[in-house]
Amino acid sequence: MSNINLAIIYYSSTGTNYKLAKWAEAGGQEAGATVKVLKVPELAPRSAIDANPAWKAHAEATGDIPEVTLDDLEWADAIIFSVPTRFGNMPAQMKQFLDTTGGLWFKGKLANKVVSAMSSAQNSHGGQEATILSIYTTMYHWGAIVAAPGYTDQVIFSAGGNPYGTSVSVDQDGNMVEEVEAAVKYQAKRTVTVAEWVKKANQ
């Protein structure tokens, strides 16, 4: 049984990254971790959300998902981020949250967290890799340990072959193009495993 606390922190407007987060939750639990699924606070005005039926429906359906706090970051041994791409970068909602972590960083509370990331876009070259790397740039400043999936399992190839983290394309109807559930679960298990190594070494 793992003694790892895994926080899965996501932003999702219409549900893709929420679904990725839930698959990661399942993978983390299968690896024996204690898992929290947490969303970052929404910054978009309610009028914009209400004007998009899919966005409004998803916001209402996930109203009970707790918002992430700095206490959750302290609690976590491992963290998986999942976000859509915004012009090849992370969404403002995730960036705003990460920008609040300076106090924890200054106290050394974020060093040696084991982290990994996932992303989505509306086409296969829509910026998923750059988005994941934008998250990792912040993680390097934390002193976190990035547990990218690389090509450590065959399942990576069947999901599109992104070595930085699982990514998926979404069609105009909101459906995922690639089959990525197994890759997401594998990535979560790998993240938990690396966190176990780090935690054991630091005890």
N, C-alpha and C positions, 0 to 999 in steps of 0.2 A: 504494500500500500504506500502510495506516495505521500510525502509530507509537504507537498508544494501547493502554495496558494497561487492560482492563475486568474488574472484579471483580463477579460476580453473587452476592449474598449473600442466602440465603433461609432461611426456616423452614417446614417442612412436616411435618404429622403423618401424613397419609394419602396424600400424593402430588400434590395439585393444584398447590401452589406450586413443587414440584420440577419438574413438567412445564412450568410457566411459565418457570422458570429455564433449563431446557434449550432452550426456544424462543428465549429471549433470547440464550443462548450462540450458537445458530445465526445469529441476526441480527447479533450482534457480529462473528462470524467472517466473515460475508458482507461486512461493512463493512471488513474487513481488520484488526480489532483482535486482540491477543493476549488470550485470555479464560480466566479461572478461575471455575469454579462452586464455591461454598463454602457450607457450612451453618453455622448458629450452634449452639453446644452445646445439647444437650437438658437441660432442668431437671426434667422430669417423672420421677417414680419408675418404675423398671422394672416394678413391679407394675401401674401404670396402663397402661403401654404393652402389657404382656402380656395385659391384660384386654380389649383391643380388637383383634380379629384384623386389621383393616385397618391399624391403626397399627403393630402388631407386624410385619406383612408388609413395610410400607414401610420401617421402620427397618432390617430385615434386608437389604432389597434395595439400600439406599443406604449400607450400612456402609462402603463404600470411598470415599465422598465426603469430602474433607478438611474439617476444621473451620476456620473463619476465624480468623485471628490478626491482631494489630495490624500485623505486618509486611506483611500483604496490603493493608491500608489505605494504608500508605506507598507500596507498589508501584503501586497503582492510580492512573490518571489519571481514570477514570470508574468509578462504582459504580451498579449497579441492585439495589434491594432488592425482595424478593417475600415477602409474608407473608399469612396468613389474618387476618381480623379477630377480635378478642377484645373484645366489648362496645364496638365502634367505636374500638378502639385497637390498637396493635401487640401481638403476643404477648409475654409476659414474657421468653421466650428471646431475642428480638431486643432488647428494652429492656435486658436485663442486659448483653448484649454492647456495645451503644452506651454504656452507663454506664461501661465500662472504657476509653473513648477519651479521657478527660480529659487524660492525659499528652501524647498527640499533639496534642490541641487546644491545650494550653498552649504547646507549642513551635511552633505555627503550621503543623503538618504536614498539617492537614486543610483548610486554606483553599484555595479555588479547585478543589477536587475537583468534577467534574461528576456530578450524581446524578439518579436517577429512581427511581420506585417503582411497584409493582404489588400487587394484593390480591385476595382472594376471600372469599366468604361463602355461606351456604346459601340466601339469597334476594336478590332484586335491590336491595333497600334495607336490606341487613344491616350497613351500616357501612363499606363498602369505601372510600368517599371520605374519611371521617373517619380511617380507618386510614392511608391514604396521607398525608394531611395531618399526622398525628401524627409520621410519620417525617420529613417536611419541616421540622417545627418544630425538631427536633434539627439538621437540616442547616443551617438558618439560623444556629444558634449556632456551627456549625463554620466558617461563612463559605464554605460550599459554594455551587455554582451549580446551581440546580434546572433540569433540562431536561425539563419536563413536555411531553407530546405536544400538549396543546391540541387545536385542530381544524385541524392543519396538513396532514392527509391524509384522504382520503375513507374510508380503512380504519378510522379511529377510530369513525365512525358505525355501520358494520356490526358493530362489536364491542360496541356498547352506548353509545358516546358519552361516555366518561368523560375529561374533559380533563386531569385530574390525573395519570392513569396508567392503564394497562390494568387492568380489574377484571372478574371473572367470577363468576357464580352457579353453585352446585353443587347438584345435586338429591340426594334422599335415598339414591340408589345411588352417589353419588360421581362422577357424570358432569357435565361442564361443560355449562351450558345455552347460553351464547353461543359463537359461533365467534370465538376471539380470537387464534389463532396468528399470523395476518398482522399484527394490531395489535401484538402483543408484539415480533415481529421488526422492525417499523417503529420502535417505541419504542427498541429497542436500537440500531438504526442511527442514529436521531436523536441519542441520547445520545453515541455515538461521534463523530458529526459535530461536535456542540457542543464536545466535549472537544478535538477537533482544532483548532478555532478558538481555544480558550482556550490550549492548549499553544503554538500558533504565536505567539500574541500575547505570551506570556511568555518566549519564547526570545530 
